[in-house]
Amino acid sequence: HPRIPNYRDYFLLYKEADAGLSWFALVQDYIPGFSLQELLDREKKFTEADVNKIAKEVLKILVYLHELEPPVLHRDIKPSNLIMGADQQIYLVDFGGVQSQGNPNGATFTVVGTIGYAPLEQFWGRAVPASDLYALGTTLIHLLTGIIPADLPQKNYQIQFTDKVDISHSLAKWINRITEMDLERRFKSANEALLNLESEATSQSRPQPRLISSKKTGIFSSIISINKSSDMIEIYTHAPSLRELKNSGMIGGGFCIFLGLLLTNPIYGILFFIIIFVGIYILFGEKNYIYIDRNNFQLERHLFNFVYGKCQGNTRDILQVLSSKFESGYQVIIQSQIDKCQLERAMNAKDSTRLAQEINQWLNQKPD
């Protein structure tokens, strides 16, 4: 394969009898460039585009290795074993730990792999092609966060990293899937993982958001955009429109108060204007965003392009989704075993109930 250095020779490094085992060395072509670990040590920041490109190039190498007969497993994918060549292509090196798949029951085996990157089944001597996928996933997490995967928190054996990065939900979902501790929940092959990653990047067939708008039962009607498929549901709650604000009488009433204060005391008038301006700025800029797929859920509060509130967890931990009344209206609450996430934007009762129903219906729907 063009992204695997050519094998040239091998030799043994003999040690004295009491100095431990001898070393078995492979001789391969030298690849000019830097390992991804060296780039991390130089504090290089890897973007989503960088990571997407690296993932695809490594997957193509793994497709080649895993489709050999018998399949060849690398078993030690990590940043130091991936070289960014002078041609800006990724090369996979250090094949000292390779193994053809399969270990006879009861056979003695040598544990190969790096803690924090290799999956648990590999340390039991039961490595499979999906084990290399797990190591690729943890490597990508390291590139995105700059943190060694073993130092990141976990929930239900799932590495928690999305709160430390700014990447698309589709890539986060993909990485979460290949780093599932449960083998059954990972992609079965490098080819399947590659096809899924490419389809996520190029898919233009997602359903258009549906707008749900109810009759006004309070000052405003909530505006909710829902985009869903069998694999995911994402929801935006939008700010009210200027027409709704005008029709509510707040603009006219506020202007009368401002004018009265300005004539009575100019300072109070100006302060009142500033308060109203800031309030409208926040009102129109704030959005709540919910994303749920079959593995994870995430709720974010956005003020224009800034995320200032985030709550997340595993979808399997969701206990209930309900509409709840509070001081200034109704809100949707996602209650999980670990945390309680809530939409901070007030909604009317009808919109809040319908939104909770939409989420519950999706959660109860069986995936395709």
Secondary structure, 3 states (H helix, E strand, C coil): CCCCCCEEEEEEECCCCCCCCCEEEEEECCCCEEEHHHHHHCCCCCCHHHHHHHHHHHHHHHHHHHCCCCCEECCCCCHHHEEEECCCCEEECCCCCCEECCCCCCCCCCCCCCCCCCCHHHHCCCCCHHHHHHHHHHHHHHHHHCCCHHHCCEECCEECCHHHCCCCHHHHHHHHHHCCCCHHHCCCCHHHHHHHHHHHHHCCCCCCCEEEECCCCCCCCCEEEEEECCCEEEEEEECCCHHHHHHCCHHHHHHHHHHHHHHHCHHHHHHHHHHHHHHHHHHHHEEEEEEEECCEEEEEEEECCEEEEEEEEEHHHEEEEEEEEECCEEEEEEEECCCEEECCCCECHHHHHHHHHHHHHHHHCCCC
